[in-house]
């Protein structure tokens, strides 16, 4: 049973924008904190942005002021709006849902920033 489906990646020029989406099953969305991670080639997976079930958000320093994470309860969906994208943002982006000792990952969506 698929719990998280992330989408919205693609190729964009430096300075451009993309919006990633993560559709979650209703049982997860209501109770779990949600986050976006990314993994660039040869690097470890890193946290990009996190949002609690109460809508408290945190961001990695590298994306503060450029990325925004949000939840749309009616659609059980979490978004990552990414603006002013730079080549160093190139990575596979993964949606994550976690609560206590339970967590789920999306399948990942590729974001490539290149001219």
Secondary structure, 3 states (H helix, E strand, C coil): CCCEEEECCEEECCCCCEEEEEEECHHHHHHCEEEEEEECCCCCCEEEEEECCCCCEEECHHHCCCEEEEEEHHHCEEEEEECCCCHHHCEEEEEEEEECCEEEECCCEEEEECC
